[in-house]
Amino acid sequence: FDSLHADDGWLNKAGQTFREGSASTARLTLALFERGAALSLADAFRLELTVSSQRVKHADFIEGVRARLIDKDHRPRWTWGRLVDVPSDEVMALFNPPWDDHPLADLK
C-alpha cells in the first residue's frame, strides 16, 4: 500500500488511512477476506458479530478510540508497527465466539 497512488482522491485517502491504521486491524481484515469469501450471508453475519465482539476488547481498538475520539490527538500508539509483527494467534483468537450459544445461531 505504500506505493498506492491514483488520480482518485477518495482512493488516496483510503490508502493513507490504511497505512496509518493498526497493523492488527490490517491482519484481521485480510483474515476476514480469506474466511468470508465462501460464506453464506447468515454465516458472514455470525462471523462479523463474533469478530466485532472480540475486537472491541483488544488494546489496538481501545487505543484507536482513545486517539481519535477521546483525546483527539490522532496519534495512536499501536501494539505492533508492521503486519508481519502481529502474531497469528492474536488474530485467530478474534474468531472464537465469546458465547456458548451464538446469538445469531438461528439466522438463516
FENRAFEN-V157335 format. One record per residue. N is the residue number from 1. D_LAST is the distance of its C-alpha to the last C-alpha in Angstrom with 1 decimal. Layout:
n: [N	N]
d_last: [D_LAST	D_LAST]
This chain:
n: [1	2	3	4	5	6	7	8	9	10	11	12	13	14	15	16	17	18	19	20	21	22	23	24	25	26	27	28	29	30	31	32	33	34	35	36	37	38	39	40	41	42	43	44	45	46	47	48	49	50	51	52	53	54	55	56	57	58	59	60	61	62	63	64	65	66	67	68	69	70	71	72	73	74	75	76	77	78	79	80	81	82	83	84	85	86	87	88	89	90	91	92	93	94	95	96	97	98	99	100	101	102	103	104	105	106	107	108]
d_last: [37.0	40.6	41.8	39.1	40.9	40.3	41.8	38.7	39.2	35.5	34.9	38.0	36.8	33.4	35.3	37.7	34.9	33.3	36.7	37.5	34.1	33.3	33.5	30.8	28.4	29.4	28.7	25.3	24.5	25.6	23.5	20.3	21.2	21.9	18.7	16.4	17.8	15.7	12.3	9.1	8.4	5.7	8.5	11.1	10.2	10.5	13.6	15.1	14.9	16.5	19.1	20.0	20.5	22.8	24.5	25.9	27.9	29.5	33.1	32.7	30.1	32.5	35.4	33.8	33.3	36.9	38.4	36.6	36.1	38.4	41.6	40.9	43.1	40.6	41.9	39.2	40.3	37.5	37.4	37.7	39.4	38.0	34.8	36.7	37.6	34.1	33.6	30.5	29.8	29.6	26.8	25.0	25.2	22.9	20.0	20.4	18.2	20.6	18.8	18.9	15.5	13.2	12.5	8.9	8.4	6.2	3.8	0.0]
